[in-house]
Each structure stands twice: as C-alpha cells, then as structure tokens.
Amino acid sequence: MKRGKKNSDAGDPVINSDTRTGSSELNAMMKPSLSSIKSMGLLLAVLMVASVMFSLSVVLRDPPSDDVVETDAASRVLQIRLHQAIESDGGLSEKKEQLGDFNVVPSFDKESCLSRYEASLYRKESPFKQSSYLDYRLQRYEDLHRRCGPFTTSYNLTLDKLKSGDGSDGEVSGCRYVIWLNSNGELGNRMLGLASAFLYALLTNRVLLVELGLDMADLFCEPFPNTSWFLPLEFPLNSLFNEQSLLRNSGNPMVAYRHVVRDSSDQQKLFFCEESQVLLETPWLILKADSFFLPSLFSVSSFKQELQKLFPEKETAFHFLGQYLFHPTNVVWGLITRYYHAYLARADQRIGIYIGVSESGNDQFQHSINQILACGTRHKLLPEVDKQRHLPSSQVLNRKSTAVFISSSSPGYFESIRDVYWENPTVMGEIISFHKPSHKDYQKTPRNMESKRAWAEIYLLSCSDVLVVTSSWYSLVEVAHGLGGLKPWVLNKAENGTAHEPYCVRARSIEPCSQASLFHGCKD
C-alpha cells in the first residue's frame, strides 16, 4: 500500500513510495562493510595471539649467556626484579605480598643500614661492570644462607651431629659451613681475609659464619637478607677458638681447621692444593685468615672455570665482593657522611692522600713532603704554586676547587703540605683545601670508636677521584682503592734520601695485590 504525502506544508519529510528499492540499495552498501569488519577482526585476533606468544617467549626464555642453566633461573630473575621493585617503592615492611606464585618479602629494612642504599651518592660510579653470573651466584648463595643460617632447622640438625661427634651421614641437612675466625688484628687485614673467606664459601657451596669478635657488629651491617652471618655465641666450639686447642681436638670427623695467615707454614699452604680440597669435605671448616689469600684461589684447578665466569676481569674480585659485603653501620655512616658534607662535597675534585711513613728525622720528613708535592704537580693531581707572587694574576684566574683528604698518623705531614698552599698562591688561581679528621693511629688500637673512625677513613679514601699513597703495602690503602675501583699513584722509594723521577707511578691494577706474593699455588 502506497503512502501519500501528508501535510507537506508542515515540513514533514517526503517518504519515497518505493521503499523496497531503498532497502535493497542499503543492503548492497552494507555487505562490503561487514566483510571488511570480519577481516579486521580476524587480523586483530591473529595479532593478539602473536603478542601473547611473544610475551611468553620473553618470560620463559633461557638465562643470560653466562651459562646459567638451572631450570628455575627465569623464575629467580623474576623474583629478583620483584624484590627490587618493592624496595624502589619504599615497601620495606615485613608484610608479605602475594604476587603470582611468589611470596615477596622486602630483603632489607632501609633504616637499619642506610649505607646500603646511599653509597652511590658518595662514591663515583665503578668503571667495571659486574657479570650477570656473579649476580646469579650471589642470589643463590643468599638462598642457601637463609636455609642453612643460624637457628634454622638445617643448622640445628648439623649442629647436633657436631655435638655427638658422629661423622656418619654428616651432610644429612645438605648444609656445610666455613667459620671465619676474627683475629682482632688490623682492620684492613681483617676485611681482606674475610672477603677471601667469603669467596671460598661461594666456590665450595658453604655458608660463611663470622666469629663476632670485639667490634664486627658495630662496624658492618648484615650483608645477607633475612638472616645473620654471625656465629651464635652458643656454638659449642667457641671456647676452643685458638690454634692449639683446635689442633688438639682435630680428631672430630665433623670439623677441619686451617690456618691461612701471613706467617703460614709450607704445610699450611697446602690448603691451596687440589688434594687438600678433596680432604676438606667436612660439614664444618674453621678458617683463620686475616690476609688477602683470594688470588691464590685462582691457582686451584677445580675453581678456575667458575672464577673466570664470576670475574671475567680478575682484578675486580675484591672490588665487587667488598662492595657487596662491607656496608658501614649507621653509626659509622654518620661519621662518613657528616665529614663528607662538611669538607668534601662542594669540591670539583677530591684527592685522597695516604701517608704511611713516620716522621723519622728532618731529612726523611722533608724528602717525603717534596716527593708528594712533586708527584702531585708533575701529574697535574695538585695545582702548581707561584712563589714569586702574593696573588695570582687576574687574567688566569681559575676557580676550580680541589679538596685534599689526608690520612696519616703523623700530623706534621698534613700541616706542612697545607702550609705550602696557604703561604703561596696557585699559578692558575685554583682553590685548594686540606682536611685531616684525626692524628691518631687507628689501626693499632682495639678500642671500639677508633675502629669505627678507621673504617670511616677507609671509606672516605675510597670516595676519592684520585688516590696518592706513599706505599701500597698498607692494608688500609688496599681496601680503600679496592672498594673504590681506583688505581693509586704510588711514590717511588727514595735512593740515598733524594727524590728522583719518576716521583710516583700508577698502579697497574685496582686489586689489593701487595700481600698476594705471600701466598702461592700448591707447587710454589
């Protein structure tokens, strides 16, 4: 039935009487559009599937190229990233958060050890890159320490075996230990020995436990999350921790004792023989070591391949392990940061000078002063002074500032070097200041606060841009340039009390290597 036009004057639309024609035309127009929509939908579905497959391949891909082949490596990497994400968001409470299959617990309480989080603000960026394999092994070690650390079920089970003296099925808990004895010697030597002991534990899949000693807990934060590296005071052999007692009680099949120090005998150096490592498969190894024996571990054939993967650049071993292990406690960190901000922070360049020679005679004293100044000016570490003018020329004024941090037990050196720049202008008008925290010899005093100040000085030296030392034979210097990744300038030994060129030479390595010659491989 055809519908006619109704009240066209009122402006109603005119309806075409042939509605079928309009409908067929509309259907014809819609058909290609629907076909295009279907094609686009199919393409979108393909893209979504491809995206999902790519995401899965990223998550489940093989571990990095450092030959980490364990099947749980991918999930472990994910877990590490989750820990880092929580810490970066400030989530440092002990509350667990469920995410997928992981219970994520923040590793550390930031406020309990500020240096762990703030060190990068004070020390220059390392010129070396830590291997991803070392990252992985450290994470695996932390897992082992959490499972086998003090007062865990595994620790208690192994301890029961020790108390009973039963050597059968000694590794029923799957945990073995190396106990590092605190020699209470010089702080630098103790740090070098402890880092060496930790690397040995890492290589032999042992848990490192540290004898508490007089001041260890006051100097260093706990390095491993959610556990402790300190040997409990209730350990049954604590009363026997001297060489004579340990040797007298060496019949226990659960315990082995090794003495690796500077005065080690030829018999004790057999520790680095392959045969000795096989014989040391005991649950408890007690190790007395206060010197840097780490380089000798590279001579043990069964360790070489693993060490190459951990440290592609051999000289970086202490650099990375030291930065991982040794975080100043908040008390020590306060000493470091207050001094740094008061005297060093605003300088364009920071130079550390360690003077280990005593003021023995006027000639020797003045010679040392002259040699330090000659070394510094010749290599443009220190600005030159103009003894002919009272003021620098305004045309060559250079306002670059340098802060010199001097560590020495003799106050005379600091005062003499400072006075040279106080009494004479620099040639280019540079601003230079000299700072020395104390005149005490920290290394030879066992008192608690002096150990803290010694650790603070080591750390401040490691924050230098340049380091000058009278000798590299001091453990304090070795730790400082090892932690800081610095190659120090070392003064040449004088001949007949006279300075001569070259006044100083640049060390070839950042490794604390001066004591390395005291230890050799098995056949040396």
C-alpha positions in Angstrom: 0.0 0.0 0.0 1.4 3.3 -1.1 1.6 6.1 1.5 0.8 9.6 0.2 2.3 12.8 1.4 0.7 14.2 4.5 0.6 17.9 5.3 3.6 18.7 3.2 3.3 22.4 4.1 4.1 21.5 7.7 7.6 20.5 6.6 7.3 16.7 7.1 9.8 14.7 5.1 8.7 13.2 1.9 8.7 9.4 2.0 9.6 7.6 -1.2 6.7 5.3 -2.1 9.1 2.6 -3.3 10.7 1.5 0.0 11.9 -1.8 -1.4 14.3 -0.1 -3.7 15.9 1.9 -0.9 16.2 -1.2 1.3 18.0 -3.2 -1.4 20.4 -0.4 -2.1 21.1 -0.1 1.7 21.8 -3.9 1.9 24.1 -3.7 -1.1 26.1 -0.9 0.6 26.4 -2.8 3.9 27.7 -6.1 2.6 31.2 -5.0 1.8 31.4 -3.1 5.1 30.5 -6.3 7.1 33.1 -8.2 5.1 35.7 -5.6 6.0 34.8 -5.8 9.7 35.2 -9.6 9.7 38.6 -9.3 8.0 39.8 -6.7 10.5 38.5 -8.8 13.4 40.4 -11.8 12.1 43.6 -9.8 11.8 43.2 -8.4 15.3 42.8 -11.9 16.7 46.0 -13.0 15.0 47.9 -10.0 16.3 46.6 -10.8 19.9 47.8 -14.4 19.7 51.2 -13.3 18.4 51.5 -10.8 21.2 50.7 -13.4 23.8 53.2 -15.9 22.3 55.9 -13.2 22.2 55.3 -12.3 25.9 55.6 -15.9 26.9 58.8 -16.3 24.9 60.3 -13.3 26.8 59.3 -14.6 30.2 60.3 -18.2 29.6 63.5 -17.5 27.6 66.8 -19.1 28.6 69.0 -17.4 31.3 71.8 -15.0 30.2 74.8 -16.0 28.2 76.9 -16.7 31.4 75.9 -20.4 31.2 73.3 -20.3 33.9 71.5 -23.4 33.0 69.4 -24.2 36.1 65.8 -24.7 35.2 64.5 -22.2 37.8 66.7 -19.4 36.6 63.9 -17.5 34.8 61.6 -17.5 37.9 64.6 -16.5 40.0 65.3 -13.5 37.8 61.7 -12.5 38.1 61.8 -12.8 41.8 64.9 -10.6 42.0 63.1 -8.0 39.9 60.1 -8.1 42.2 62.3 -7.5 45.2 63.9 -4.5 43.5 60.5 -3.1 42.5 59.2 -3.3 46.1 62.3 -1.7 47.5 62.3 1.1 45.0 58.7 1.9 46.0 59.7 2.1 49.6 57.9 -1.1 50.6 60.2 -2.0 53.4 57.8 -3.5 55.9 57.9 -7.2 56.8 54.4 -7.8 55.4 54.2 -10.4 52.7 52.6 -9.6 49.4 51.2 -12.4 47.2 52.0 -12.0 43.5 51.5 -15.0 41.3 53.4 -17.9 42.8 55.8 -15.8 44.9 55.6 -14.6 48.4 57.5 -11.3 48.1 59.3 -10.2 51.3 61.4 -7.0 51.2 65.0 -8.1 51.6 66.2 -5.4 54.0 64.9 -2.7 56.3 66.4 0.5 54.8 66.5 2.4 58.1 68.7 -0.3 59.7 71.5 0.2 57.2 71.4 3.5 55.3 74.8 3.0 53.6 73.4 0.1 51.6 71.1 2.5 49.8 73.1 5.7 49.8 76.6 4.6 48.9 76.2 5.6 45.2 75.6 9.2 46.3 79.2 9.4 47.6 81.4 7.0 45.6 82.0 7.5 41.9 80.4 5.0 39.5 82.5 1.9 39.1 84.4 1.7 35.8 83.8 -2.0 35.8 80.6 -4.0 35.1 79.6 -6.8 37.3 78.9 -10.1 35.5 75.3 -11.3 35.4 76.6 -14.7 36.5 78.0 -13.2 39.7 74.6 -11.6 40.3 73.0 -15.0 40.0 75.5 -16.8 42.2 75.1 -14.2 45.0 71.4 -14.6 44.8 71.8 -18.4 45.0 74.1 -18.0 48.0 71.6 -15.8 49.8 69.0 -18.6 49.3 71.5 -21.1 50.8 72.3 -18.9 53.8 68.6 -18.3 54.5 68.1 -22.1 54.5 71.2 -23.1 56.5 71.9 -20.0 58.6 72.0 -19.8 62.4 69.0 -21.3 64.2 67.4 -22.8 61.1 66.3 -26.4 61.1 69.2 -27.4 58.9 71.7 -25.6 61.1 70.4 -27.2 64.2 70.5 -30.7 62.6 74.1 -30.2 61.5 75.0 -28.8 64.9 73.5 -31.9 66.6 75.8 -34.1 64.5 78.8 -31.9 65.6 77.9 -32.3 69.3 77.5 -36.0 69.0 80.8 -36.4 67.1 79.0 -38.7 64.7 80.6 -38.4 61.3 78.2 -40.7 59.5 75.8 -39.1 57.1 77.4 -35.8 58.0 75.6 -33.9 55.3 72.1 -35.1 56.1 71.0 -31.4 56.3 72.6 -30.5 53.0 74.5 -27.7 54.7 78.2 -27.2 55.1 79.9 -24.2 56.8 83.1 -22.2 56.9 83.7 -20.3 60.1 85.9 -17.3 59.8 87.8 -16.5 63.0 88.2 -12.9 63.9 91.9 -12.3 64.6 91.4 -8.9 66.1 94.3 -7.7 64.0 94.4 -4.6 61.9 91.0 -3.7 60.4 92.2 -3.7 56.8 93.8 -7.1 57.1 90.6 -8.5 58.6 88.5 -7.2 55.8 90.8 -8.7 53.2 90.8 -12.0 54.9 87.0 -12.0 55.4 86.4 -11.2 51.7 88.7 -14.1 50.7 86.9 -16.5 53.1 83.5 -15.5 51.5 84.8 -16.2 48.0 86.0 -19.6 49.2 82.5 -20.3 50.7 80.9 -19.2 47.4 83.2 -21.6 45.4 82.6 -24.6 47.7 78.9 -24.0 48.4 79.4 -23.5 52.1 77.7 -21.0 54.4 80.0 -18.3 55.8 79.7 -17.7 59.5 81.7 -14.9 61.2 83.1 -15.0 64.7 81.6 -12.0 66.4 84.8 -10.6 67.8 85.2 -7.3 69.6 83.7 -4.9 67.1 82.4 -6.6 63.9 78.7 -5.9 64.6 79.5 -2.3 65.3 81.3 -1.8 62.0 79.4 -3.7 59.4 75.7 -4.2 58.5 74.4 -7.7 57.9 75.2 -8.4 54.2 72.6 -11.2 53.6 68.8 -10.6 53.7 66.6 -12.1 56.4 69.4 -14.0 58.2 72.7 -13.3 60.0 76.3 -14.1 59.2 77.4 -14.0 62.8 78.2 -17.3 64.5 75.9 -17.7 67.5 77.6 -17.3 70.9 76.3 -20.7 71.9 78.4 -22.5 69.3 79.9 -25.5 71.1 83.5 -24.9 69.9 83.7 -21.2 70.8 85.8 -21.9 73.8 88.4 -23.7 71.6 89.0 -21.0 69.1 92.7 -20.9 69.3 95.2 -22.8 67.2 96.5 -25.1 69.9 93.0 -26.1 71.2 91.7 -26.7 67.7 94.7 -28.8 66.7 94.3 -30.9 69.9 90.7 -31.5 69.1 91.2 -32.3 65.4 90.0 -35.8 65.8 86.4 -34.9 65.3 85.4 -36.1 61.8 82.9 -33.3 61.5 85.5 -30.5 61.8 88.6 -29.4 59.9 90.8 -26.5 60.9 93.1 -24.4 58.5 95.3 -21.5 59.4 95.9 -19.2 56.4 97.7 -16.0 57.5 100.8 -14.1 56.6 103.1 -16.4 58.6 101.6 -19.6 57.2 104.0 -22.5 57.1 104.6 -24.6 54.0 102.4 -27.2 55.4 99.5 -24.8 55.8 100.0 -23.5 52.3 98.9 -27.0 51.1 95.4 -25.6 51.7 95.6 -24.4 48.0 96.3 -27.9 46.7 93.6 -29.8 44.9 94.2 -32.9 47.1 93.6 -30.8 50.2 90.2 -29.5 48.9 89.1 -33.1 48.5 90.0 -33.9 52.1 88.1 -30.8 53.3 84.7 -32.3 52.6 83.7 -31.9 56.2 80.5 -30.1 57.4 82.5 -27.6 59.5 85.7 -25.9 58.3 87.2 -23.5 60.7 89.4 -20.9 58.9 91.7 -18.4 60.5 92.6 -15.9 57.8 93.5 -12.2 58.2 95.3 -11.7 54.9 94.4 -11.4 51.3 94.6 -15.0 50.1 91.9 -14.5 47.4 94.4 -14.5 44.4 95.7 -17.9 45.5 92.2 -19.4 44.9 92.7 -18.8 41.2 95.5 -21.4 41.3 93.2 -24.2 42.4 92.4 -26.0 39.2 88.8 -27.0 40.3 88.0 -23.3 40.9 89.4 -21.8 37.7 86.5 -22.2 35.4 84.0 -20.9 38.0 86.2 -17.9 38.9 86.5 -17.0 35.2 82.7 -16.9 34.9 82.4 -14.9 38.2 85.1 -12.4 37.4 86.0 -12.1 33.7 88.3 -9.3 34.8 90.3 -11.0 37.6 91.3 -7.7 39.3 87.7 -6.9 40.1 87.1 -9.8 42.6 87.7 -7.8 45.8 86.1 -4.7 44.3 82.7 -6.4 43.8 82.8 -8.7 46.8 83.9 -5.9 49.1 81.1 -3.6 47.9 78.7 -6.5 48.4 79.8 -7.4 51.9 81.0 -4.3 53.7 78.3 -1.7 54.4 79.1 0.7 57.3 76.6 0.6 60.2 74.5 3.7 60.8 76.9 5.0 63.4 79.9 4.7 61.1 77.9 6.0 58.2 77.1 9.1 60.2 80.9 9.7 60.7 81.4 9.4 57.0 78.5 11.5 55.7 78.9 14.3 58.2 82.6 14.7 57.3 82.0 14.4 53.6 79.3 17.1 53.5 81.3 19.4 55.8 84.6 19.3 53.9 84.5 17.4 50.6 81.1 17.6 48.9 81.4 21.0 47.3 84.8 20.5 45.7 85.1 19.9 41.9 87.7 17.2 42.6 88.5 15.1 45.7 92.1 13.8 46.2 92.9 11.2 48.8 96.5 11.0 50.2 97.6 8.2 52.5 100.9 8.7 54.2 102.2 5.7 56.0 105.7 6.8 56.8 106.5 8.2 60.2 108.3 11.5 60.9 111.7 9.8 61.4 114.3 12.6 61.1 114.1 16.0 59.5 115.7 14.9 56.2 113.4 12.0 55.7 110.4 14.0 56.6 111.1 16.9 54.2 112.0 14.4 51.5 108.6 12.7 51.8 106.9 16.2 51.6 108.9 17.1 48.5 108.2 13.8 46.8 104.4 14.0 47.4 104.3 17.6 46.0 106.4 16.7 43.0 104.2 13.6 42.2 101.1 15.7 42.5 102.2 18.6 40.4 104.0 16.6 37.8 100.9 14.5 37.0 98.5 17.5 37.5 96.9 16.0 40.5 97.8 19.1 42.6 98.0 22.6 41.3 101.4 24.3 41.0 102.2 27.2 43.3 103.8 30.5 42.4 106.4 31.5 45.0 107.2 34.8 43.2 103.7 36.4 43.6 101.5 37.0 46.5 98.3 36.8 44.4 97.6 35.0 41.1 97.2 37.1 38.0 93.5 38.1 37.5 93.9 37.1 33.8 94.5 33.5 34.5 92.1 33.1 37.4 90.7 29.5 37.6 88.1 28.9 40.3 88.3 25.1 40.1 88.2 23.7 43.6 90.1 20.7 45.0 89.6 19.1 48.4 92.5 17.0 49.6 91.8 14.4 52.2 94.9 13.3 54.1 95.1 10.1 56.2 98.2 9.9 58.3 99.1 9.0 61.9 101.7 11.9 61.8 100.2 15.4 61.9 103.4 17.0 60.6 102.8 15.9 57.0 99.3 17.4 56.9 100.4 20.7 58.3 103.5 21.0 56.0 101.6 20.3 52.8 98.7 22.6 53.8 101.1 25.4 54.6 102.7 25.3 51.1 99.3 26.2 49.6 98.4 28.6 52.4 101.6 30.6 52.1 101.7 30.6 48.3 99.1 31.2 45.6 98.4 28.7 42.9 99.6 29.6 39.4 96.1 29.4 37.9 94.2 30.6 40.9 92.7 27.2 41.8 91.0 26.9 45.2 92.5 24.0 47.3 91.7 22.9 50.8 93.2 20.2 53.0 91.5 18.1 55.6 92.5 15.5 58.1 90.0 14.0 60.6 92.4 13.0 63.3 96.0 12.4 64.3 95.5 9.1 65.9 96.8 5.8 64.6 93.5 3.8 64.5 94.9 0.6 63.1 96.9 -0.4 66.3 94.2 0.4 68.9 91.4 -2.2 69.6 89.1 0.4 71.1 85.6 0.4 69.5 85.3 4.1 68.5 88.8 4.1 66.9 87.9 1.1 64.8 84.8 3.0 63.6 86.9 6.0 62.7 89.4 3.8 60.9 86.6 2.3 58.9 85.3 5.8 58.2 88.7 6.9 56.9 89.0 3.8 54.7 85.6 4.6 53.2 86.3 8.3 52.6 89.6 7.4 50.8 87.6 5.1 48.6 85.4 8.0 47.6 88.3 9.9 46.1 88.6 10.8 42.5 92.4 10.3 42.7 94.4 8.4 45.3 98.1 9.0 46.2 99.9 6.7 48.6 103.4 6.5 50.0 103.3 2.8 49.7 100.7 0.2 48.6 101.8 -2.2 51.4 99.3 -0.9 53.9 96.1 -2.9 54.2 94.0 0.2 54.8 95.1 1.5 51.4 94.5 -1.8 49.7 90.9 -1.9 51.0 90.3 1.8 50.1 91.4 1.5 46.4 89.9 -1.9 46.0 86.5 -0.7 47.2 86.7 2.5 45.1 87.9 0.8 42.0 90.9 3.1 42.0 94.4 2.7 40.6 96.5 4.7 43.1 99.6 6.7 42.4 102.4 5.1 44.4 105.5 7.1 45.5 108.8 5.5 44.3 111.2 4.5 47.0 113.9 7.1 47.6 117.6 6.5 46.8 120.0 8.0 49.3 117.2 10.1 50.7 116.8 12.0 47.5 113.6 12.3 45.4 114.1 11.4 41.7 112.0 11.0 38.7 109.6 9.3 38.3 108.4 10.5 41.6 105.5 8.2 41.5 103.9 5.5 39.3 100.4 4.5 38.6 99.4 1.1 40.0 98.6 -1.4 37.2 95.6 -2.9 39.0 92.8 -2.0 41.4 93.4 -5.4 43.1 94.8 -5.4 46.7 97.8 -7.3 45.5 100.7 -6.2 47.7 100.1 -9.2 50.0 99.4 -11.6 47.2 103.0 -12.6 46.9 102.8 -14.1 50.4 100.7 -16.9 49.1 101.3 -19.2 46.2 99.8 -22.1 44.4 100.2 -25.6 45.6 103.5 -26.2 43.9 105.1 -22.9 44.8 
